[in-house]
Amino acid sequence: MKILIYLGHPAHFHLFKNVILELNDNHHEVTILIKKKDVLEDLLKNSKFPYINIQPKGRKDSKFGIAWGLCQRDFKILWHTIKNRPHLMLGTSTEIAQIGRLMNISSIILNEDDYDIVPLFSNMGYPFASHILSPSKCNNGKWENKSIKYNGFHKLAYLHPNRFLPSKDVAAKYVDTSRPYFLLRFAKLTAHHDKGKTGITESIAQELINILLPFGNIYISSERALEKQFEKYRLQIDPVDIHHVMSFCHLYIGDSQSMAVEAAVLGVPGIRFNDFAGKIGVLEELESKYQLTKGIPTNRTELLFDTVKDFLNNPQIKEAFVERRKKMLSDKIDVSGFLLWFIENYPSSVKIMKENPDYQYQFR
């Protein structure tokens, strides 16, 4: 098969990386298109994946910049599609669905955000997609009829034990693993669905550092520009290795959805602080059913600080999260194994999953 995959975010690289490797091993022809986004291009370079950057200068965060950037990507994906004529198009973006429909090529959107969290994305992509692949707790609104649901999370495509074994030796290249340490993540929050949403401000970050410092070292991973006083905590790391560092940290705190889920599926105690708390199906399942993360809205600042203190003063917290992770993993599938089967057998795989959803449980 000739397969086109478009990646628009570092998390999408991780989602697809194992599938791409196995598709290549199985002699399929995979073309990877990307845009500039945080460390996405670094991840591809370090992994030695061939790719084409169709938007190397990124885009502006204004409404016009977002719209113009989308038009540019649509045109360039169209050009590559006309040139290469793939049999199947995959991604977590509206562009592959729009161009797929225009070119009469099957397209699959992968998404784990609920419709009401990303309505613009859903309305611009789902009507044109051939199918939508999403976790079982994800609500795709009126497009449920073209949705294929699986019992897993995007992050289990690369952090399932079948796919990832954390190495303390790798983590020790970047952090002092001989004493407790804490990982803070600051997101940029400039995507279209982030409008009006806030997270960890400068003053909140400073208070978190004041609380954490007596208990261990602090490392900050930041998508946005860091204030000068926080630069000494910046984590200098090859982005490919971030999950090794995360695996051995004593506590994760951030305003990023993606890294909150990553911490949860790794069994790392984690707290997310932003205006999406309580609103996203995947994170709500991880919090309510498995107690693997804690979401706090931005109008509850004191609750954030109190929760951090509670976690720090609980000597059994890490062991508790390890046990909760085992329960979660016993329920979920190896998402990369499932995706590989679904892609290689598409569209027959759609029929199989519609008639027998339990077929997915052979991918554990």
C-alpha positions in Angstrom: 0.0 0.0 0.0 1.0 3.6 -0.5 0.1 5.5 2.7 0.3 9.2 3.5 0.5 10.2 7.1 0.3 13.8 8.2 1.7 14.8 11.6 0.9 18.2 13.2 2.1 17.7 16.8 4.8 15.9 18.7 2.2 13.7 20.2 1.2 12.5 16.7 4.8 11.4 16.1 4.6 9.1 19.1 1.2 7.9 18.2 2.3 6.7 14.7 6.0 5.9 15.2 5.6 2.2 16.0 3.0 1.7 13.3 5.3 3.5 10.7 8.2 1.2 11.6 6.1 -1.9 11.1 4.4 -0.7 7.9 7.9 -0.1 6.5 9.0 -3.5 7.7 6.0 -5.0 5.9 7.1 -3.2 2.7 4.4 -0.6 2.5 5.3 2.8 1.1 4.8 5.5 3.8 5.1 9.2 3.1 5.3 11.5 6.2 4.3 15.1 6.0 4.6 17.5 8.9 4.4 21.1 9.9 6.6 23.1 12.4 5.3 22.4 15.9 7.4 22.5 19.1 9.9 19.6 18.9 8.1 17.6 16.2 10.8 17.9 13.6 13.5 17.1 16.2 11.8 13.9 17.0 11.7 12.9 13.3 15.3 13.8 12.8 16.5 11.9 15.8 14.5 8.9 14.8 15.9 9.1 11.3 12.4 9.0 9.7 12.3 10.5 6.2 9.7 13.3 6.1 8.7 16.5 4.3 8.0 19.7 6.2 5.1 21.4 4.4 5.1 24.4 6.7 8.7 24.9 8.0 8.1 28.4 9.3 5.0 27.5 11.3 2.0 29.8 11.5 0.9 32.8 13.4 -1.5 32.3 16.4 -4.0 34.9 15.2 -7.4 33.8 13.7 -6.1 34.9 10.3 -2.8 33.1 10.8 -4.6 29.8 11.8 -6.9 30.0 8.7 -4.0 31.0 6.3 -1.9 28.2 7.7 -4.7 25.7 7.1 -5.1 26.9 3.5 -1.3 26.5 2.9 -1.3 23.0 4.3 -4.3 22.0 2.3 -2.7 23.1 -0.9 0.6 21.4 -0.2 -1.0 18.1 0.9 -3.1 18.3 -2.3 0.1 18.7 -4.3 1.7 15.7 -2.7 -1.5 13.6 -3.1 -1.7 14.4 -6.9 2.0 13.6 -7.2 2.0 10.3 -5.3 -1.6 9.0 -5.4 -1.7 7.2 -2.0 -4.2 4.4 -1.4 -4.9 5.6 2.2 -4.5 8.9 4.1 -4.0 9.0 7.9 -3.7 11.7 10.5 -5.2 13.7 13.4 -6.0 16.6 11.2 -8.8 18.1 9.1 -6.5 18.4 6.1 -6.2 14.8 5.3 -9.9 14.3 5.4 -10.6 17.4 3.2 -8.0 16.4 0.6 -9.0 12.7 0.8 -12.6 13.6 -0.1 -11.5 15.9 -2.9 -9.2 13.3 -4.4 -11.6 10.3 -3.7 -9.0 8.7 -1.5 -10.0 7.0 1.8 -9.0 8.9 4.9 -8.9 8.0 8.6 -8.9 10.7 11.3 -7.5 9.6 14.7 -8.7 11.7 17.6 -9.1 11.3 21.3 -10.7 14.7 22.1 -14.5 14.9 22.5 -16.5 16.7 19.8 -17.5 19.6 22.2 -13.9 20.2 23.2 -12.8 20.6 19.5 -16.0 21.5 17.6 -14.2 23.5 14.9 -11.8 20.6 14.2 -14.7 18.1 14.2 -17.0 20.2 12.0 -14.1 20.8 9.5 -12.8 17.2 9.4 -15.4 14.6 10.4 -17.8 15.3 7.5 -15.1 14.5 4.9 -13.3 11.6 6.7 -14.0 8.1 5.6 -13.8 6.9 9.2 -12.8 8.1 12.6 -10.7 6.1 15.0 -11.0 7.0 18.7 -11.0 5.6 22.3 -14.2 4.1 23.6 -14.8 7.1 26.0 -14.5 9.7 23.2 -17.7 11.4 22.1 -17.7 12.1 18.4 -21.1 13.8 18.3 -23.3 13.2 15.3 -20.5 11.3 13.6 -20.6 8.3 15.8 -21.9 6.3 12.8 -18.5 6.5 11.0 -16.5 6.1 14.3 -14.6 3.0 15.2 -14.1 2.8 18.9 -11.3 0.9 20.6 -10.6 0.3 24.3 -7.3 2.3 24.7 -5.7 5.7 24.6 -3.4 7.3 22.0 -0.6 7.2 24.5 -0.9 3.4 24.8 0.3 3.3 21.1 3.8 4.1 22.5 3.7 3.7 26.2 2.1 0.3 26.5 4.6 -2.2 28.1 4.8 -4.0 24.8 6.2 -0.8 23.2 8.1 1.0 25.9 10.4 0.0 28.8 11.6 2.9 30.9 15.4 3.1 31.5 16.8 4.8 34.5 20.2 4.9 32.7 18.6 7.0 30.0 16.9 9.3 32.5 20.2 9.7 34.4 21.7 11.4 31.3 19.4 14.4 32.0 18.4 14.4 35.6 19.8 13.4 39.0 18.0 10.1 39.7 19.7 9.6 43.1 17.1 11.9 44.7 13.4 12.6 44.2 12.6 14.9 41.3 9.5 16.6 39.9 8.6 17.3 36.3 6.6 20.5 35.4 5.2 21.1 31.9 4.0 24.4 30.6 1.9 24.3 27.4 1.5 27.2 25.0 -2.3 27.0 24.9 -2.6 28.8 21.5 -4.5 26.1 19.5 -7.9 27.1 18.2 -9.6 25.0 20.9 -7.5 26.7 23.6 -9.2 30.1 23.1 -10.0 31.6 26.5 -8.3 28.8 28.4 -5.6 29.4 30.9 -3.2 27.2 32.9 -0.2 27.6 35.1 0.7 31.3 35.4 4.1 32.8 36.4 2.9 33.3 40.0 1.4 29.8 40.3 4.6 28.3 38.9 6.7 30.1 41.5 4.5 28.9 44.3 4.7 25.3 43.0 8.4 25.6 43.0 8.4 26.9 46.6 6.4 23.9 47.7 8.4 21.3 45.8 12.0 22.4 46.4 12.3 21.1 50.0 11.3 17.6 48.7 13.6 17.2 45.6 14.8 18.6 42.3 12.7 20.4 39.8 12.8 20.1 36.0 10.6 22.2 33.7 9.6 21.2 30.1 8.1 24.2 28.4 6.4 24.8 25.1 6.1 28.5 25.8 8.8 31.0 26.6 10.0 30.7 30.2 10.3 33.6 32.5 14.0 34.4 33.4 13.8 33.1 37.0 12.7 29.6 35.8 15.4 29.1 33.2 17.7 27.3 35.7 15.1 24.6 36.0 14.7 24.0 32.2 15.1 20.4 31.2 17.7 20.1 28.5 16.8 16.8 26.8 16.6 15.0 23.5 12.8 14.9 23.1 12.9 11.2 22.2 13.9 10.5 25.8 11.3 12.5 27.7 9.3 9.5 28.7 12.2 7.9 30.4 12.6 11.0 32.6 8.9 11.1 33.2 8.7 7.4 34.2 11.0 8.0 37.3 9.8 11.3 38.4 7.9 11.5 41.8 5.3 13.9 40.6 4.2 15.4 37.3 2.4 18.8 37.3 1.3 20.6 34.1 -1.3 22.4 32.0 -0.8 20.0 29.1 -3.5 17.4 28.3 -1.1 15.2 26.4 1.6 14.9 29.1 -1.1 14.4 31.7 -2.3 11.3 29.9 1.3 10.1 29.4 2.0 10.4 33.1 -1.3 8.5 33.9 -0.6 5.6 31.6 3.0 5.3 32.9 1.6 5.2 36.5 3.2 8.4 37.5 1.3 10.6 40.0 0.1 13.6 38.1 -1.8 16.8 38.5 -3.2 18.9 35.6 -4.2 22.4 36.1 -6.2 24.1 33.3 -9.7 25.1 32.2 -10.2 21.7 30.5 -10.4 19.9 33.9 -13.5 17.8 34.2 -14.4 18.1 30.5 -12.4 15.5 28.5 -13.7 12.0 28.3 -10.3 10.2 28.1 -8.9 12.1 31.1 -12.1 11.7 33.0 -11.9 7.9 32.6 -8.3 8.0 33.8 -9.3 10.1 36.8 -12.7 8.7 37.8 -12.3 5.0 36.9 -8.6 4.4 37.5 -7.6 7.3 39.8 -4.5 7.8 37.7 -4.6 11.6 37.4 -6.1 14.6 39.1 -7.6 17.5 37.2 -8.1 20.9 38.9 -9.7 24.0 37.2 -7.9 27.3 37.3 -10.4 28.9 39.7 -9.2 26.4 42.4 -5.7 27.6 42.9 -5.6 26.7 46.6 -6.9 23.2 45.8 -3.9 22.8 43.4 -1.4 23.7 46.2 -3.2 21.5 48.8 -3.3 18.5 46.4 0.4 18.9 45.7 1.1 18.9 49.4 -1.1 15.8 49.9 0.8 13.9 47.2 4.1 14.9 48.7 3.2 13.8 52.2 1.8 10.4 51.1 4.7 7.9 51.2 2.7 5.3 49.4 1.6 7.4 46.5 3.9 6.0 43.9 3.1 2.4 44.8 -0.6 3.2 44.7 -0.3 4.6 41.2 1.7 1.5 40.0 -1.2 -0.8 41.2 -3.8 1.4 39.6 -1.9 1.3 36.3 -1.9 -2.5 36.4 -5.7 -2.4 36.6 -5.9 0.0 33.7 -3.6 -2.0 31.5 -5.6 -5.2 32.1 -8.6 -3.5 30.6 -6.9 -1.9 27.6 -5.3 -3.0 24.3 -1.9 -2.5 22.6 -3.0 0.4 20.4 -0.1 0.1 17.9 -0.8 -3.6 17.3 -4.5 -2.8 16.7 -3.7 0.2 14.4 -1.3 -1.8 12.3 -4.0 -4.5 11.8 -6.7 -1.9 11.1 -4.6 -0.1 8.5 -3.3 -3.2 6.7 -6.8 -4.8 6.5 -8.7 -1.6 5.7 -11.6 -1.4 4.8 -12.4 -5.0 5.8 -11.2 -4.1 9.3 -14.1 -1.6 9.6 -16.7 -4.4 8.9 -15.0 -6.7 11.4 -15.0 -4.1 14.2 -18.6 -3.1 13.5 -19.8 -6.7 13.7 -17.4 -7.9 16.4 -15.9 -5.1 18.5 -14.3 -7.7 20.8 -11.9 -8.6 18.0 -9.7 -5.8 19.3 -8.9 -7.8 22.4 -6.4 -10.0 20.6 -4.1 -7.0 20.6 -3.0 -7.0 24.2 
